[in-house]
C-alpha cells in the first residue's frame, strides 16, 4: 500500500523540523513548503493526502490558501489542518470558515499532532468517496456533479475516459505498474483541465482505469486533444525497453492462442447537451459507454463525440 503524503507549510524551518520529527515515525511521506504560493504550486503538481499549514505566513497566509483550494473543484476534497500560535477563538473560527478541517495550536504535543492527522485522514476516507489511489472524487460525487448540471440546464460535455489494453500491462508487469499507469493518467487529465479547462470543470475517478471529466462543449475538443497527445507520449515509459521497441506485448487470448497486444492507448466518449437535453444521469452514462466502445474499435488513442464525429 502506498504511503500517505503530508505537505507541511510553514515559514519557520524550525517548526517544519518539529513537525517532521513527530510525523516521520508514524510512517508518512513528508513534503515541505515555506509559504502559501509555494504550497499551491506543489499541490497542483501532485496533490498530497493532507496539508498541514500555518495560519500566519508571508505572501499568502493559511486562510487564503484554504480558500483557493476549496474553490478548486479538483482539490476541494483535500483535507487541511491549520497550525497556529494564536489561541483566540476568533482566529480558530477564521481558519475553519476558510475551509480547514481541523486546527491545532502551537506549541503542540507530538502525539496530539499525530492523532489529529490520523483522525482527519480517516474521516476524509470515510466521509468522501475519493478514490484511494488517485484521491479524485468517486462515483457519488460524479453523479452529484452531473445531476447539478442537469438541474441547472447548464451546458456540459461529459468525457468518459478509459485506458485500452490495461489488463495486458497488469498481467505482464504486475499491479504496481498498473497503479502507476492510473496515477500517470490522472496527472495528465488534471494537467489538461488546468491548462485547457475553465472554472467549475470536474474530474472524477469511476474506478480502475475509468475516469470522467465534466466540462463545457466549447472546451471539450482542446481537452481531449491534449489528453490523447500527452497520454501517447507517456504510455511507452510504462514498458521495458524490449517491449517498447517491439511496440507490443506477447500474450494469450481466452483460447490460449499467442497474440500480440499493442501498447496502451486511451479512448474517450464525449456526451454533450448541445443538441439534446437529457433528464437522467444514467442516460448520459449509457450514451458515453456507447461512444467509448465505438472509439475502442480503432487501435489508437481516440475521442468520439456524439453524432459519430470522429477525430
C-alpha positions in Angstrom: 0.0 0.0 0.0 1.3 3.5 -0.9 2.4 5.7 2.0 0.3 8.8 2.6 1.9 12.1 1.8 1.6 15.2 4.0 2.5 18.7 2.9 4.0 20.8 5.7 3.6 24.6 5.1 5.3 27.0 7.5 7.7 29.9 7.0 9.6 28.8 10.1 12.1 26.0 9.3 12.3 25.0 13.0 8.6 24.4 13.1 8.8 22.3 10.0 11.6 20.2 11.6 9.4 19.7 14.7 6.5 18.5 12.6 8.8 16.2 10.6 10.2 14.7 13.8 6.6 14.0 15.0 5.2 12.6 11.8 8.1 10.6 10.3 8.0 7.8 12.8 4.2 7.5 12.1 5.1 6.3 8.5 4.1 9.4 6.4 6.0 10.8 3.4 6.6 14.5 4.1 6.9 17.4 1.6 7.7 21.0 2.7 6.8 24.5 1.6 7.9 27.8 3.1 4.9 29.9 2.0 1.4 29.7 0.6 2.4 30.3 -3.0 5.0 27.5 -3.0 2.4 25.2 -1.3 -0.2 25.8 -4.1 2.5 25.0 -6.7 3.3 21.7 -5.0 -0.3 20.8 -4.5 -1.2 21.4 -8.1 1.7 19.4 -9.4 1.0 16.4 -7.2 -1.7 16.7 -4.6 -0.8 15.2 -1.1 -3.2 13.3 1.1 -3.3 16.1 3.7 -2.0 19.7 4.1 -0.7 20.9 7.5 -0.5 24.7 7.2 0.5 27.6 9.4 -2.1 30.4 9.9 0.3 33.3 9.6 2.7 33.3 6.7 4.2 35.8 4.1 2.8 36.1 0.5 -0.3 34.0 1.3 -1.5 33.1 4.7 -3.1 29.8 5.6 -6.6 31.0 5.4 -6.0 32.4 1.8 -4.5 29.0 0.7 -7.6 27.2 2.2 -10.0 29.4 0.3 -8.1 28.9 -3.0 -8.2 25.1 -2.5 -11.8 24.9 -1.5 -12.8 26.9 -4.6 -11.0 24.5 -6.9 -13.3 21.6 -7.9 -10.3 19.3 -8.4 -8.8 20.0 -5.0 -11.6 20.9 -2.7 -11.7 17.4 -1.1 -8.1 17.8 0.1 -8.1 17.8 3.9 -6.4 20.7 5.7 -5.2 21.1 9.3 -4.4 24.7 10.4 -1.4 25.2 12.6 -1.5 28.5 14.6 0.3 30.1 17.5 -2.9 32.0 18.2 -5.3 30.7 20.8 -8.1 33.2 20.4 -11.5 31.7 19.4 -11.9 34.2 16.6 -8.7 33.0 14.8 -9.8 29.4 15.1 -13.2 30.3 13.6 -11.5 32.2 10.7 -9.4 29.1 9.9 -12.4 26.8 9.9 -14.5 29.3 7.9 -11.8 29.4 5.3 -12.1 25.6 4.8 -9.7 24.0 7.3 -10.9 20.6 8.5 -9.2 20.9 11.9 -6.8 23.1 13.8 -4.0 22.7 16.4 -2.4 25.4 18.5 1.4 25.8 18.7 3.2 24.7 20.8 1.7 21.2 20.4 2.3 17.8 21.8 3.8 15.5 19.0 1.4 12.7 20.0 -1.6 15.0 19.7 -0.5 16.1 16.2 -0.2 12.5 15.0 -3.6 11.7 16.5 -5.2 14.7 14.7 -3.6 13.8 11.4 -4.8 10.2 11.6 -8.3 11.3 12.6 -8.7 13.8 9.7 -7.3 11.3 7.2 -9.6 8.6 8.5 -12.6 10.9 8.5 -11.8 12.1 4.9 -11.7 8.5 3.6 -14.9 7.6 5.3 -16.9 10.7 4.5 -15.8 11.2 0.9 -15.9 8.7 -1.9 -12.4 9.8 -3.1 -10.6 7.1 -4.9 -7.8 5.8 -2.6 -5.2 5.6 -5.5 -5.7 9.0 -7.1 -7.6 10.9 -4.4 -10.0 12.0 -7.1 -13.8 12.2 -6.4 -15.6 8.9 -7.0 -19.0 7.8 -8.2 -21.2 9.6 -5.7 -19.5 12.9 -6.5 -19.6 12.3 -10.2 -23.4 11.6 -10.1 -24.0 14.7 -8.0 -22.0 16.9 -10.4 -23.9 15.6 -13.4 -27.2 16.0 -11.7 -26.4 19.6 -10.7 -25.7 20.5 -14.3 -28.9 18.7 -15.5 -30.9 20.6 -12.8 -29.4 24.0 -13.9 -29.8 23.2 -17.5 -26.2 24.3 -17.8 -24.1 23.4 -21.0 -22.0 20.4 -20.4 -19.6 18.0 -22.1 -19.1 14.7 -20.2 -15.9 12.9 -21.3 -15.9 9.2 -20.4 -12.2 8.1 -20.4 -10.9 4.5 -20.5 -7.3 3.1 -20.8 -7.2 0.4 -23.5 -5.2 -2.8 -23.1 -4.8 -2.1 -19.4 -5.2 -5.7 -18.3 -2.3 -6.8 -20.5 0.0 -4.3 -18.8 -1.1 -5.6 -15.4 -0.7 -9.2 -16.4 2.8 -8.7 -17.7 4.3 -6.2 -15.1 2.0 -6.6 -12.0 -0.4 -4.4 -10.2 2.2 -1.8 -9.1 2.9 -0.9 -12.7 -0.9 -0.8 -13.4 -1.3 1.6 -10.4 1.4 3.8 -11.8 -0.4 3.9 -15.2 -3.5 5.0 -13.5 -1.7 7.7 -11.4 0.1 9.0 -14.5 -3.2 9.1 -16.4 -4.8 11.1 -13.6 -2.0 13.6 -13.7 -2.4 14.0 -17.4 -6.2 14.6 -17.0 -5.6 17.1 -14.2 -3.0 19.0 -16.2 -5.2 19.1 -19.2 -8.1 20.6 -17.1 -5.8 23.1 -15.5 -4.5 24.3 -18.9 -7.5 23.8 -21.2 -10.5 23.8 -18.9 -12.3 26.5 -17.0 -13.6 27.3 -13.6 -16.1 24.8 -12.4 -14.8 21.9 -14.5 -14.8 18.5 -12.7 -12.5 15.4 -12.8 -13.7 12.1 -11.2 -12.4 8.6 -11.0 -15.1 6.0 -11.6 -12.6 3.2 -10.6 -9.9 1.1 -12.1 -8.8 2.7 -15.4 -12.1 4.7 -15.9 -12.3 8.4 -15.4 -14.8 11.2 -16.1 -14.3 14.9 -17.0 -17.2 17.3 -16.9 -16.5 20.5 -18.9 -18.3 22.7 -21.4 -18.8 21.9 -25.1 -16.5 24.7 -26.1 -13.6 23.2 -24.1 -14.1 19.5 -24.9 -12.1 19.3 -28.1 -9.0 21.1 -26.8 -9.1 19.0 -23.6 -9.4 15.7 -25.5 -6.7 16.5 -28.0 -4.2 17.4 -25.2 -5.1 14.2 -23.3 -4.6 12.0 -26.3 -1.3 13.7 -27.2 0.2 13.5 -23.7 -1.1 10.0 -22.9 0.5 8.7 -26.1 3.8 10.4 -25.1 3.7 8.9 -21.6 2.5 5.3 -22.3 5.7 3.8 -23.7 7.6 4.7 -20.5 5.5 2.1 -18.7 7.1 -0.7 -20.6 10.6 -2.2 -20.6 13.0 -1.4 -23.4 12.3 -4.7 -25.3 8.5 -4.4 -25.3 8.7 -0.7 -26.0 10.9 -1.3 -29.1 8.7 -4.1 -30.3 5.6 -2.0 -29.9 3.5 -4.8 -28.3 3.3 -7.4 -25.6 3.2 -11.1 -26.2 0.2 -12.7 -24.5 -2.6 -15.3 -24.9 -6.2 -14.9 -25.7 -9.1 -16.8 -24.0 -8.5 -19.8 -26.2 -4.8 -19.9 -25.2 -3.6 -18.7 -28.6 -0.5 -16.5 -28.7 -1.4 -12.9 -29.5 0.5 -9.6 -29.9 -1.2 -6.9 -27.7 -0.4 -3.3 -28.7 0.8 -0.7 -26.2 -1.6 1.3 -24.1 -3.9 3.7 -25.8 -6.8 5.8 -24.4 -10.4 6.1 -25.6 -12.8 9.0 -24.8 -16.6 9.2 -25.4 -17.9 12.8 -25.2 -21.6 13.4 -24.4 -23.0 16.9 -24.6 -26.4 18.6 -24.3 -25.7 21.0 -27.2 -28.4 19.4 -29.3 -30.3 17.3 -26.9 -31.5 17.6 -23.3 -31.3 14.6 -21.0 -33.2 14.3 -17.7 -31.2 11.4 -16.1 -27.6 10.8 -15.2 -28.0 7.1 -16.3 -28.9 8.2 -19.9 -25.7 10.3 -20.1 -23.6 7.4 -18.9 -25.3 5.0 -21.3 -24.5 7.2 -24.3 -21.0 7.8 -23.0 -20.4 4.0 -22.8 -21.6 3.5 -26.4 -19.3 6.3 -27.7 -16.3 4.9 -25.8 -16.9 1.5 -27.2 -17.0 2.9 -30.7 -13.7 4.6 -30.0 -12.1 1.4 -28.8 -12.7 -0.3 -32.2 -9.8 1.7 -33.6 -6.3 0.7 -32.5 -5.1 4.1 -31.5 -5.9 6.8 -28.9 -9.2 8.4 -30.0 -12.0 10.5 -28.8 -15.5 10.3 -30.2 -18.3 12.9 -29.9 -22.0 12.3 -30.3 -23.3 12.0 -33.9 -20.2 9.9 -34.5 -17.9 12.8 -35.1 -14.5 11.1 -35.0 -11.3 13.0 -34.5 
